[in-house]
Amino acid sequence: RIVAILDKFDTLTHSFSEGLPREIELRQKQYEHYRDLLLSFPNAAQKEMTNA
């Protein structure tokens, strides 16, 4: 019984140690995407073309 519990615990900790860095990487990319989207302002040439 103890071995089964320890095996389950080992599986959980192993999946966390592999999955967490990947999750952090994906969240960082998501953050950068939306940051760039929100902070990208059209330049003057683009404004003139849309107003003309």
PDB file of N, CA, C and O in Angstrom:
ATOM      1  N   ARG A   1       0.835  -1.200   0.000  1.00  0.00           N
ATOM      2  CA  ARG A   1       0.000   0.000   0.000  1.00  0.00           C
ATOM      3  C   ARG A   1       0.874   1.256   0.000  1.00  0.00           C
ATOM      4  O   ARG A   1       0.611   2.193  -0.754  1.00  0.00           O
ATOM      5  N   ILE A   2       1.892   1.278   0.826  1.00  0.00           N
ATOM      6  CA  ILE A   2       2.786   2.439   0.891  1.00  0.00           C
ATOM      7  C   ILE A   2       3.491   2.643  -0.443  1.00  0.00           C
ATOM      8  O   ILE A   2       3.662   3.777  -0.892  1.00  0.00           O
ATOM      9  N   VAL A   3       3.897   1.555  -1.073  1.00  0.00           N
ATOM     10  CA  VAL A   3       4.581   1.664  -2.367  1.00  0.00           C
ATOM     11  C   VAL A   3       3.649   2.282  -3.406  1.00  0.00           C
ATOM     12  O   VAL A   3       4.080   3.114  -4.204  1.00  0.00           O
ATOM     13  N   ALA A   4       2.401   1.891  -3.406  1.00  0.00           N
ATOM     14  CA  ALA A   4       1.439   2.454  -4.358  1.00  0.00           C
ATOM     15  C   ALA A   4       1.259   3.945  -4.125  1.00  0.00           C
ATOM     16  O   ALA A   4       1.191   4.721  -5.078  1.00  0.00           O
ATOM     17  N   ILE A   5       1.182   4.345  -2.872  1.00  0.00           N
ATOM     18  CA  ILE A   5       1.039   5.769  -2.545  1.00  0.00           C
ATOM     19  C   ILE A   5       2.279   6.540  -2.980  1.00  0.00           C
ATOM     20  O   ILE A   5       2.171   7.628  -3.546  1.00  0.00           O
ATOM     21  N   LEU A   6       3.453   5.977  -2.715  1.00  0.00           N
ATOM     22  CA  LEU A   6       4.692   6.656  -3.110  1.00  0.00           C
ATOM     23  C   LEU A   6       4.835   6.721  -4.629  1.00  0.00           C
ATOM     24  O   LEU A   6       5.336   7.710  -5.163  1.00  0.00           O
ATOM     25  N   ASP A   7       4.398   5.673  -5.326  1.00  0.00           N
ATOM     26  CA  ASP A   7       4.438   5.704  -6.790  1.00  0.00           C
ATOM     27  C   ASP A   7       3.525   6.801  -7.338  1.00  0.00           C
ATOM     28  O   ASP A   7       3.892   7.519  -8.269  1.00  0.00           O
ATOM     29  N   LYS A   8       2.349   6.921  -6.760  1.00  0.00           N
ATOM     30  CA  LYS A   8       1.417   7.967  -7.192  1.00  0.00           C
ATOM     31  C   LYS A   8       2.006   9.354  -6.908  1.00  0.00           C
ATOM     32  O   LYS A   8       1.905  10.260  -7.735  1.00  0.00           O
ATOM     33  N   PHE A   9       2.613   9.506  -5.746  1.00  0.00           N
ATOM     34  CA  PHE A   9       3.245  10.772  -5.376  1.00  0.00           C
ATOM     35  C   PHE A   9       4.390  11.103  -6.335  1.00  0.00           C
ATOM     36  O   PHE A   9       4.537  12.249  -6.759  1.00  0.00           O
ATOM     37  N   ASP A  10       5.195  10.103  -6.671  1.00  0.00           N
ATOM     38  CA  ASP A  10       6.309  10.306  -7.598  1.00  0.00           C
ATOM     39  C   ASP A  10       5.796  10.731  -8.973  1.00  0.00           C
ATOM     40  O   ASP A  10       6.369  11.616  -9.608  1.00  0.00           O
ATOM     41  N   THR A  11       4.732  10.106  -9.422  1.00  0.00           N
ATOM     42  CA  THR A  11       4.146  10.469 -10.714  1.00  0.00           C
ATOM     43  C   THR A  11       3.653  11.912 -10.706  1.00  0.00           C
ATOM     44  O   THR A  11       3.879  12.655 -11.661  1.00  0.00           O
ATOM     45  N   LEU A  12       2.989  12.301  -9.639  1.00  0.00           N
ATOM     46  CA  LEU A  12       2.485  13.676  -9.543  1.00  0.00           C
ATOM     47  C   LEU A  12       3.610  14.698  -9.508  1.00  0.00           C
ATOM     48  O   LEU A  12       3.552  15.707 -10.211  1.00  0.00           O
ATOM     49  N   THR A  13       4.630  14.451  -8.703  1.00  0.00           N
ATOM     50  CA  THR A  13       5.730  15.414  -8.610  1.00  0.00           C
ATOM     51  C   THR A  13       6.508  15.479  -9.912  1.00  0.00           C
ATOM     52  O   THR A  13       6.995  16.545 -10.288  1.00  0.00           O
ATOM     53  N   HIS A  14       6.631  14.358 -10.604  1.00  0.00           N
ATOM     54  CA  HIS A  14       7.349  14.347 -11.882  1.00  0.00           C
ATOM     55  C   HIS A  14       6.576  15.156 -12.932  1.00  0.00           C
ATOM     56  O   HIS A  14       7.172  15.911 -13.700  1.00  0.00           O
ATOM     57  N   SER A  15       5.262  14.997 -12.959  1.00  0.00           N
ATOM     58  CA  SER A  15       4.474  15.740 -13.945  1.00  0.00           C
ATOM     59  C   SER A  15       4.489  17.242 -13.644  1.00  0.00           C
ATOM     60  O   SER A  15       4.482  18.055 -14.568  1.00  0.00           O
ATOM     61  N   PHE A  16       4.509  17.613 -12.365  1.00  0.00           N
ATOM     62  CA  PHE A  16       4.606  19.031 -12.008  1.00  0.00           C
ATOM     63  C   PHE A  16       5.946  19.609 -12.427  1.00  0.00           C
ATOM     64  O   PHE A  16       6.006  20.718 -12.957  1.00  0.00           O
ATOM     65  N   SER A  17       7.017  18.868 -12.197  1.00  0.00           N
ATOM     66  CA  SER A  17       8.345  19.394 -12.511  1.00  0.00           C
ATOM     67  C   SER A  17       8.543  19.557 -14.011  1.00  0.00           C
ATOM     68  O   SER A  17       9.333  20.399 -14.437  1.00  0.00           O
ATOM     69  N   GLU A  18       7.843  18.769 -14.819  1.00  0.00           N
ATOM     70  CA  GLU A  18       7.942  18.930 -16.268  1.00  0.00           C
ATOM     71  C   GLU A  18       6.909  19.916 -16.798  1.00  0.00           C
ATOM     72  O   GLU A  18       7.209  20.698 -17.700  1.00  0.00           O
ATOM     73  N   GLY A  19       5.709  19.890 -16.254  1.00  0.00           N
ATOM     74  CA  GLY A  19       4.625  20.706 -16.784  1.00  0.00           C
ATOM     75  C   GLY A  19       4.689  22.160 -16.387  1.00  0.00           C
ATOM     76  O   GLY A  19       4.283  23.027 -17.160  1.00  0.00           O
ATOM     77  N   LEU A  20       5.186  22.448 -15.209  1.00  0.00           N
ATOM     78  CA  LEU A  20       5.204  23.825 -14.718  1.00  0.00           C
ATOM     79  C   LEU A  20       6.105  24.743 -15.543  1.00  0.00           C
ATOM     80  O   LEU A  20       5.671  25.843 -15.886  1.00  0.00           O
ATOM     81  N   PRO A  21       7.332  24.352 -15.877  1.00  0.00           N
ATOM     82  CA  PRO A  21       8.145  25.237 -16.724  1.00  0.00           C
ATOM     83  C   PRO A  21       7.502  25.493 -18.090  1.00  0.00           C
ATOM     84  O   PRO A  21       7.601  26.597 -18.624  1.00  0.00           O
ATOM     85  N   ARG A  22       6.851  24.485 -18.651  1.00  0.00           N
ATOM     86  CA  ARG A  22       6.175  24.664 -19.940  1.00  0.00           C
ATOM     87  C   ARG A  22       5.013  25.650 -19.800  1.00  0.00           C
ATOM     88  O   ARG A  22       4.809  26.503 -20.663  1.00  0.00           O
ATOM     89  N   GLU A  23       4.264  25.529 -18.722  1.00  0.00           N
ATOM     90  CA  GLU A  23       3.146  26.442 -18.468  1.00  0.00           C
ATOM     91  C   GLU A  23       3.650  27.876 -18.306  1.00  0.00           C
ATOM     92  O   GLU A  23       3.038  28.811 -18.822  1.00  0.00           O
ATOM     93  N   ILE A  24       4.745  28.050 -17.603  1.00  0.00           N
ATOM     94  CA  ILE A  24       5.323  29.385 -17.413  1.00  0.00           C
ATOM     95  C   ILE A  24       5.764  29.961 -18.753  1.00  0.00           C
ATOM     96  O   ILE A  24       5.549  31.142 -19.027  1.00  0.00           O
ATOM     97  N   GLU A  25       6.379  29.129 -19.584  1.00  0.00           N
ATOM     98  CA  GLU A  25       6.824  29.584 -20.906  1.00  0.00           C
ATOM     99  C   GLU A  25       5.631  30.021 -21.764  1.00  0.00           C
ATOM    100  O   GLU A  25       5.685  31.057 -22.427  1.00  0.00           O
ATOM    101  N   LEU A  26       4.567  29.234 -21.748  1.00  0.00           N
ATOM    102  CA  LEU A  26       3.389  29.587 -22.540  1.00  0.00           C
ATOM    103  C   LEU A  26       2.716  30.853 -22.030  1.00  0.00           C
ATOM    104  O   LEU A  26       2.264  31.673 -22.830  1.00  0.00           O
ATOM    105  N   ARG A  27       2.642  31.027 -20.730  1.00  0.00           N
ATOM    106  CA  ARG A  27       2.049  32.245 -20.164  1.00  0.00           C
ATOM    107  C   ARG A  27       2.885  33.470 -20.499  1.00  0.00           C
ATOM    108  O   ARG A  27       2.341  34.550 -20.727  1.00  0.00           O
ATOM    109  N   GLN A  28       4.207  33.310 -20.532  1.00  0.00           N
ATOM    110  CA  GLN A  28       5.088  34.419 -20.892  1.00  0.00           C
ATOM    111  C   GLN A  28       4.843  34.840 -22.342  1.00  0.00           C
ATOM    112  O   GLN A  28       4.781  36.031 -22.648  1.00  0.00           O
ATOM    113  N   LYS A  29       4.702  33.851 -23.234  1.00  0.00           N
ATOM    114  CA  LYS A  29       4.417  34.164 -24.636  1.00  0.00           C
ATOM    115  C   LYS A  29       3.057  34.842 -24.783  1.00  0.00           C
ATOM    116  O   LYS A  29       2.903  35.775 -25.571  1.00  0.00           O
ATOM    117  N   GLN A  30       2.078  34.370 -24.023  1.00  0.00           N
ATOM    118  CA  GLN A  30       0.752  34.979 -24.054  1.00  0.00           C
ATOM    119  C   GLN A  30       0.816  36.424 -23.566  1.00  0.00           C
ATOM    120  O   GLN A  30       0.218  37.314 -24.171  1.00  0.00           O
ATOM    121  N   TYR A  31       1.529  36.651 -22.489  1.00  0.00           N
ATOM    122  CA  TYR A  31       1.693  38.002 -21.949  1.00  0.00           C
ATOM    123  C   TYR A  31       2.345  38.909 -22.985  1.00  0.00           C
ATOM    124  O   TYR A  31       1.877  40.025 -23.210  1.00  0.00           O
ATOM    125  N   GLU A  32       3.427  38.441 -23.623  1.00  0.00           N
ATOM    126  CA  GLU A  32       4.138  39.254 -24.610  1.00  0.00           C
ATOM    127  C   GLU A  32       3.236  39.580 -25.799  1.00  0.00           C
ATOM    128  O   GLU A  32       3.265  40.698 -26.312  1.00  0.00           O
ATOM    129  N   HIS A  33       2.448  38.620 -26.231  1.00  0.00           N
ATOM    130  CA  HIS A  33       1.549  38.842 -27.366  1.00  0.00           C
ATOM    131  C   HIS A  33       0.555  39.962 -27.064  1.00  0.00           C
ATOM    132  O   HIS A  33       0.411  40.901 -27.847  1.00  0.00           O
ATOM    133  N   TYR A  34      -0.128  39.856 -25.926  1.00  0.00           N
ATOM    134  CA  TYR A  34      -1.133  40.866 -25.595  1.00  0.00           C
ATOM    135  C   TYR A  34      -0.505  42.203 -25.237  1.00  0.00           C
ATOM    136  O   TYR A  34      -1.094  43.249 -25.509  1.00  0.00           O
ATOM    137  N   ARG A  35       0.676  42.192 -24.634  1.00  0.00           N
ATOM    138  CA  ARG A  35       1.374  43.447 -24.344  1.00  0.00           C
ATOM    139  C   ARG A  35       1.701  44.158 -25.648  1.00  0.00           C
ATOM    140  O   ARG A  35       1.460  45.357 -25.786  1.00  0.00           O
ATOM    141  N   ASP A  36       2.253  43.414 -26.609  1.00  0.00           N
ATOM    142  CA  ASP A  36       2.605  44.015 -27.891  1.00  0.00           C
ATOM    143  C   ASP A  36       1.362  44.495 -28.641  1.00  0.00           C
ATOM    144  O   ASP A  36       1.388  45.536 -29.297  1.00  0.00           O
ATOM    145  N   LEU A  37       0.288  43.735 -28.538  1.00  0.00           N
ATOM    146  CA  LEU A  37      -0.950  44.124 -29.200  1.00  0.00           C
ATOM    147  C   LEU A  37      -1.511  45.417 -28.610  1.00  0.00           C
ATOM    148  O   LEU A  37      -1.965  46.292 -29.346  1.00  0.00           O
ATOM    149  N   LEU A  38      -1.479  45.534 -27.309  1.00  0.00           N
ATOM    150  CA  LEU A  38      -2.017  46.727 -26.652  1.00  0.00           C
ATOM    151  C   LEU A  38      -1.134  47.952 -26.829  1.00  0.00           C
ATOM    152  O   LEU A  38      -1.633  49.076 -26.882  1.00  0.00           O
ATOM    153  N   LEU A  39       0.166  47.743 -26.921  1.00  0.00           N
ATOM    154  CA  LEU A  39       1.084  48.877 -26.981  1.00  0.00           C
ATOM    155  C   LEU A  39       1.554  49.209 -28.390  1.00  0.00           C
ATOM    156  O   LEU A  39       2.437  50.051 -28.559  1.00  0.00           O
ATOM    157  N   SER A  40       0.990  48.572 -29.396  1.00  0.00           N
ATOM    158  CA  SER A  40       1.385  48.900 -30.768  1.00  0.00           C
ATOM    159  C   SER A  40       0.405  49.944 -31.309  1.00  0.00           C
ATOM    160  O   SER A  40      -0.773  49.666 -31.534  1.00  0.00           O
ATOM    161  N   PHE A  41       0.921  51.122 -31.505  1.00  0.00           N
ATOM    162  CA  PHE A  41       0.111  52.220 -32.005  1.00  0.00           C
ATOM    163  C   PHE A  41       0.428  52.419 -33.481  1.00  0.00           C
ATOM    164  O   PHE A  41       1.582  52.274 -33.884  1.00  0.00           O
ATOM    165  N   PRO A  42      -0.562  52.745 -34.289  1.00  0.00           N
ATOM    166  CA  PRO A  42      -0.283  52.975 -35.708  1.00  0.00           C
ATOM    167  C   PRO A  42       0.602  54.209 -35.884  1.00  0.00           C
ATOM    168  O   PRO A  42       0.461  55.198 -35.165  1.00  0.00           O
ATOM    169  N   ASN A  43       1.511  54.133 -36.845  1.00  0.00           N
ATOM    170  CA  ASN A  43       2.373  55.295 -37.075  1.00  0.00           C
ATOM    171  C   ASN A  43       1.632  56.342 -37.912  1.00  0.00           C
ATOM    172  O   ASN A  43       0.509  56.097 -38.351  1.00  0.00           O
ATOM    173  N   ALA A  44       2.242  57.486 -38.131  1.00  0.00           N
ATOM    174  CA  ALA A  44       1.591  58.614 -38.802  1.00  0.00           C
ATOM    175  C   ALA A  44       1.176  58.264 -40.230  1.00  0.00           C
ATOM    176  O   ALA A  44       0.106  58.685 -40.671  1.00  0.00           O
ATOM    177  N   ALA A  45       1.984  57.513 -40.956  1.00  0.00           N
ATOM    178  CA  ALA A  45       1.657  57.153 -42.338  1.00  0.00           C
ATOM    179  C   ALA A  45       0.401  56.288 -42.390  1.00  0.00           C
ATOM    180  O   ALA A  45      -0.434  56.458 -43.279  1.00  0.00           O
ATOM    181  N   GLN A  46       0.267  55.386 -41.466  1.00  0.00           N
ATOM    182  CA  GLN A  46      -0.927  54.546 -41.440  1.00  0.00           C
ATOM    183  C   GLN A  46      -2.167  55.375 -41.109  1.00  0.00           C
ATOM    184  O   GLN A  46      -3.241  55.125 -41.656  1.00  0.00           O
ATOM    185  N   LYS A  47      -2.030  56.345 -40.230  1.00  0.00           N
ATOM    186  CA  LYS A  47      -3.160  57.204 -39.870  1.00  0.00           C
ATOM    187  C   LYS A  47      -3.621  58.024 -41.069  1.00  0.00           C
ATOM    188  O   LYS A  47      -4.821  58.186 -41.288  1.00  0.00           O
ATOM    189  N   GLU A  48      -2.660  58.546 -41.856  1.00  0.00           N
ATOM    190  CA  GLU A  48      -3.005  59.349 -43.024  1.00  0.00           C
ATOM    191  C   GLU A  48      -3.743  58.513 -44.056  1.00  0.00           C
ATOM    192  O   GLU A  48      -4.676  58.997 -44.697  1.00  0.00           O
ATOM    193  N   MET A  49      -3.333  57.260 -44.221  1.00  0.00           N
ATOM    194  CA  MET A  49      -3.977  56.391 -45.202  1.00  0.00           C
ATOM    195  C   MET A  49      -5.411  56.068 -44.784  1.00  0.00           C
ATOM    196  O   MET A  49      -6.296  55.990 -45.636  1.00  0.00           O
ATOM    197  N   THR A  50      -5.647  55.884 -43.515  1.00  0.00           N
ATOM    198  CA  THR A  50      -7.001  55.558 -43.063  1.00  0.00           C
ATOM    199  C   THR A  50      -7.904  56.781 -43.059  1.00  0.00           C
ATOM    200  O   THR A  50      -9.119  56.648 -43.213  1.00  0.00           O
ATOM    201  N   ASN A  51      -7.335  57.972 -42.887  1.00  0.00           N
ATOM    202  CA  ASN A  51      -8.133  59.199 -42.879  1.00  0.00           C
ATOM    203  C   ASN A  51      -8.422  59.710 -44.288  1.00  0.00           C
ATOM    204  O   ASN A  51      -9.357  60.487 -44.480  1.00  0.00           O
ATOM    205  N   ALA A  52      -7.640  59.289 -45.267  1.00  0.00           N
ATOM    206  CA  ALA A  52      -7.801  59.800 -46.636  1.00  0.00           C
ATOM    207  C   ALA A  52      -8.940  59.154 -47.370  1.00  0.00           C
ATOM    208  O   ALA A  52      -9.194  59.483 -48.528  1.00  0.00           O
TER     209      ALA A  52
END
